[in-house]
Structure formats: C-alpha cells, structure tokens
Amino acid sequence: MWAGVLFSGGKDSCLALHIAKEVYSNICLLTAISKNPYSYMFHTPNIEMTKIQAKALEMPQIVKHTSGKKDDELQDLKALISDAKEKFGIGVVVSGAIASNYQAKRIQSICNELKLKTFNPLWGMPQQKILQEVVERKFETIIIGVSAYPLDASWLGRRIDYALIKELEGLEKTYGINICGEGGEFETTVLDAPLFKKRIEITDSEKNFYKDHGKLEIKGVKLVNKKVKKIF
C-alpha cells in the first residue's frame, strides 16, 4: 500500500515519515505551499526547501499551492490528498501532528470523505521524547524561525542536539515555551536524516529579525554525497 505523508520538511513531518517507512514500503510526499505566512494549517518558513528534500530522499512529491485562507486551504488540502489517491493509489495519509486538535480533526474529516485511513505516529507522544528521537535518529535539524521571547536571532540556524534540548527544558520551566515549538515558538527544517540519500548543504542564507520574531532565509542549497563508513 502507498502512504501519503503530509510533508513540511520540519522535524515532526520528517520523524513521522521515518516511522511510516517502517510500516509502508511505498511513500509519496504531499506538500502544500501557502501564500499566507500565518496559515492555520500549513508550515510556511522556507517551504520551498521540501522540493530539494524530496530529491535528497528520492521520493515522489506532489505540491499544491494555496492562498492560505482559513476555509480555502482545507479544500486545497483535500485536492492535494485526492491527487495523491488518484496518482499513486494511496490508502493512508500520514501526519506529524502532535497535539493540535484543529489540524488532526480536519485531516481526519478529509480522509473520511475520501475513504482513506490516517496514521499520526507522533500523536500524544511526550514532546521531550520527540526531540530526543530526532537526535537519536541522527537528524541534522536546524531552527529556521523563532517567535517567542527569549528566543532571539542567535537561535536561527542552531542545530537541535542534546545541549539545545536542555536549554529548551529550562526555557519551558521559566517562560512556558513549548519544548517542541508546538505553540509556534520555533520552526525547523531537516538537512539530513537516515532516509536521505544525500545531505543538504546550505550555501547562502540570511537572518532577518523583527522585534520579537525572525527567520533564517535560506537562499542557496546543494545536495552533497554522504560519507561512506569504511568497514575494515
């Protein structure tokens, strides 16, 4: 059976993809590109990166552009999933939803209409565990957007590792920041992971910070071969 993975290129959708690949052998990536940076449903920072991530993964991708208006984007999501059902015969839709009832209910409703199953492998998982999984599975994940105090421009481009998780734990206790960025406190993108056939290298980027929020604008990337471990 083919599975369609709702893919934004961030840590959650990439982790959901890896878990789904353990269950489904055939996978296509489903990406919505929203004109609205404050979309209710879709990740927007550096969303065009998903196209090179799909190449790095060597997986087919279906892309749908949407205005990002609250009502229209649900119809666009339905059209995206319908295209995947028609083209690849998907039987299940995979999402990286963690705790957002708004997103989960709407994805479920669309899949019910299209007579498709849903698989949300991260749903209800302790959020600290999600970050630990990302590190343990050797994802190269960087922060590309911040929008909560005291996260400032220095956080843009930082890699998620055990030290950063420790910092986020402290900020969660002191400032109430969600450790996984579930409240929109930060956004991520993945440059490498076990399923990537090649890793992504950023060749040009720019930090833009405005008072209380900022983005790492990725302007140039290239695919590079992974180092092969020698066995003696």
C-alpha positions as CSV (number, residue, x, y, z in Angstrom):
1,M,0.0,0.0,0.0
2,W,1.1,3.5,-0.8
3,A,1.1,6.1,2.0
4,G,1.0,9.8,1.5
5,V,3.0,11.8,4.1
6,L,2.0,15.4,4.7
7,F,5.4,16.9,4.4
8,S,6.6,20.3,5.5
9,G,10.3,19.4,5.8
10,G,10.4,20.1,9.6
11,K,11.4,17.8,12.4
12,D,7.8,16.5,13.0
13,S,6.9,15.6,9.5
14,C,10.4,14.1,8.9
15,L,10.1,11.9,12.0
16,A,6.6,10.8,11.0
17,L,8.0,9.9,7.6
18,H,10.7,7.8,9.1
19,I,8.2,5.9,11.4
20,A,5.8,5.5,8.5
21,K,8.6,4.0,6.3
22,E,8.9,1.2,8.9
23,V,5.3,0.3,8.1
24,Y,4.7,1.3,4.5
25,S,7.2,0.5,1.7
26,N,5.8,2.9,-0.8
27,I,5.6,6.6,0.1
28,C,4.9,9.9,-1.6
29,L,5.3,13.3,-0.1
30,L,2.4,15.8,0.0
31,T,3.3,19.4,0.4
32,A,1.0,22.5,0.5
33,I,2.7,25.8,-0.3
34,S,0.7,28.6,1.3
35,K,0.8,32.3,0.3
36,N,-0.3,33.1,3.8
37,P,2.6,33.1,6.3
38,Y,0.1,32.8,9.1
39,S,-1.7,29.8,7.7
40,Y,-3.8,27.9,10.2
41,M,-2.9,24.5,8.7
42,F,0.5,24.7,7.0
43,H,4.1,25.3,7.9
44,T,5.4,28.2,5.8
45,P,9.0,29.2,6.5
46,N,11.3,28.0,3.7
47,I,8.6,25.6,2.5
48,E,10.3,25.5,-1.0
49,M,13.0,23.5,0.7
50,T,10.8,20.5,0.6
51,K,11.5,20.2,-3.1
52,I,15.2,19.6,-2.6
53,Q,14.4,17.4,0.4
54,A,12.3,15.2,-1.8
55,K,15.3,14.9,-4.2
56,A,17.5,14.1,-1.3
57,L,15.0,11.4,-0.2
58,E,14.5,10.2,-3.7
59,M,10.7,10.1,-3.1
60,P,8.0,11.4,-5.3
61,Q,6.3,14.7,-4.2
62,I,3.0,16.3,-5.0
63,V,2.9,20.0,-4.4
64,K,-0.3,22.1,-4.1
65,H,-0.3,25.9,-3.9
66,T,-2.9,27.5,-1.7
67,S,-3.9,31.1,-0.8
68,G,-3.8,30.0,2.9
69,K,-7.3,31.5,3.6
70,K,-8.9,29.6,6.5
71,D,-11.7,28.0,4.5
72,D,-10.0,27.7,1.1
73,E,-6.9,25.9,2.4
74,L,-9.0,22.9,3.6
75,Q,-10.3,22.5,0.1
76,D,-6.8,22.8,-1.2
77,L,-5.6,20.1,1.2
78,K,-8.4,17.9,0.1
79,A,-7.4,18.4,-3.5
80,L,-3.8,17.6,-2.7
81,I,-4.7,14.3,-1.0
82,S,-7.2,13.5,-3.8
83,D,-4.4,14.0,-6.4
84,A,-2.2,11.5,-4.4
85,K,-5.0,9.0,-4.2
86,E,-5.6,9.2,-8.0
87,K,-1.9,9.2,-9.0
88,F,-0.4,6.7,-6.5
89,G,-3.5,4.9,-5.1
90,I,-2.6,5.9,-1.5
91,G,-4.6,4.2,1.2
92,V,-3.4,6.1,4.2
93,V,-2.4,9.7,5.0
94,V,0.4,10.2,7.5
95,S,0.8,13.4,9.5
96,G,3.3,14.7,12.0
97,A,0.5,16.2,14.2
98,I,1.5,16.1,17.9
99,A,-1.3,17.8,19.8
100,S,-3.2,20.2,17.5
101,N,-6.8,19.1,17.5
102,Y,-7.5,21.8,14.9
103,Q,-5.2,20.1,12.4
104,A,-5.9,16.5,13.4
105,K,-9.7,16.8,13.2
106,R,-9.6,18.5,9.8
107,I,-7.2,15.9,8.3
108,Q,-9.4,13.1,9.7
109,S,-12.5,14.7,8.2
110,I,-11.0,15.0,4.8
111,C,-9.7,11.4,4.9
112,N,-13.1,10.1,6.0
113,E,-14.6,11.9,2.9
114,L,-12.0,10.3,0.6
115,K,-12.3,6.9,2.4
116,L,-8.6,6.9,3.4
117,K,-7.0,5.8,6.7
118,T,-4.9,8.2,8.8
119,F,-1.7,7.5,10.7
120,N,-0.5,10.0,13.2
121,P,2.6,8.3,14.8
122,L,3.6,11.3,17.0
123,W,0.1,12.0,18.4
124,G,0.3,12.1,22.2
125,M,4.0,11.3,22.3
126,P,5.8,13.2,25.1
127,Q,7.3,16.2,23.4
128,Q,10.7,15.9,25.0
129,K,10.7,12.3,23.6
130,I,10.1,13.7,20.1
131,L,13.2,15.9,20.3
132,Q,15.2,13.0,21.7
133,E,14.1,10.8,18.9
134,V,15.2,13.4,16.4
135,V,18.7,13.5,17.9
136,E,18.9,9.7,18.5
137,R,18.0,9.0,14.9
138,K,20.8,11.4,13.8
139,F,18.6,14.0,12.1
140,E,20.5,17.2,11.2
141,T,17.8,19.7,12.2
142,I,18.2,23.4,12.3
143,I,15.9,26.2,13.7
144,I,14.7,28.4,10.8
145,G,12.1,30.6,12.6
146,V,11.5,31.9,16.1
147,S,8.6,33.9,17.5
148,A,8.7,33.8,21.3
149,Y,10.8,35.6,24.0
150,P,13.6,35.0,24.8
151,L,14.4,33.2,21.5
152,D,16.3,35.8,19.5
153,A,18.4,35.9,16.3
154,S,21.1,33.8,17.8
155,W,18.8,30.8,17.8
156,L,18.4,31.0,14.0
157,G,20.5,28.3,12.3
158,R,21.1,26.4,15.6
159,R,21.1,22.6,15.4
160,I,18.9,20.5,17.6
161,D,21.2,18.4,19.8
162,Y,21.1,17.3,23.5
163,A,22.5,20.6,24.7
164,L,19.8,22.6,22.9
165,I,17.1,20.3,24.3
166,K,18.5,21.0,27.8
167,E,18.2,24.7,27.1
168,L,14.6,24.4,25.9
169,E,13.7,22.5,29.0
170,G,14.9,25.4,31.1
171,L,13.0,27.9,28.9
172,E,9.9,25.8,29.2
173,K,10.1,26.0,33.0
174,T,11.0,29.7,33.2
175,Y,8.9,31.2,30.3
176,G,6.4,28.5,29.4
177,I,7.8,27.9,26.0
178,N,6.6,24.7,24.4
179,I,9.7,22.5,24.2
180,C,8.7,21.2,20.7
181,G,7.6,24.6,19.4
182,E,4.0,23.3,19.2
183,G,2.8,26.8,20.0
184,G,4.7,28.2,17.1
185,E,7.6,29.3,19.2
186,F,10.1,28.0,16.7
187,E,10.2,26.3,13.3
188,T,12.7,23.8,11.9
189,T,13.9,22.2,8.7
190,V,15.9,18.9,8.3
191,L,19.1,18.9,6.3
192,D,19.9,15.2,6.7
193,A,18.4,12.0,8.2
194,P,18.8,8.3,7.7
195,L,16.4,8.1,4.8
196,F,18.1,10.9,2.9
197,K,20.3,9.5,0.1
198,K,22.2,12.8,0.0
199,R,22.5,15.5,2.6
200,I,21.6,19.2,2.1
201,E,24.2,21.8,2.5
202,I,23.2,25.5,2.9
203,T,25.4,27.7,0.6
204,D,23.7,31.0,1.3
205,S,21.4,32.3,4.0
206,E,20.4,35.4,5.8
207,K,19.0,36.1,9.3
208,N,16.1,38.5,9.4
209,F,14.8,39.5,12.8
210,Y,12.0,41.9,13.6
211,K,11.4,42.9,17.3
212,D,10.0,39.6,18.6
213,H,10.3,37.2,15.7
214,G,12.7,36.2,12.9
215,K,13.5,33.8,10.1
216,L,16.6,32.2,8.6
217,E,16.0,32.8,4.9
218,I,17.7,30.0,3.0
219,K,18.8,31.4,-0.3
220,G,21.1,28.7,-1.7
221,V,21.5,24.9,-1.1
222,K,23.2,22.0,-2.8
223,L,23.0,18.2,-2.4
224,V,26.2,16.5,-1.3
225,N,27.1,12.9,-1.1
226,K,27.2,11.3,2.3
227,K,30.4,9.9,3.6
228,V,30.5,6.1,3.4
229,K,31.7,4.4,6.5
230,K,34.6,2.1,5.8
231,I,34.5,-1.4,7.4
232,F,37.8,-3.0,8.0
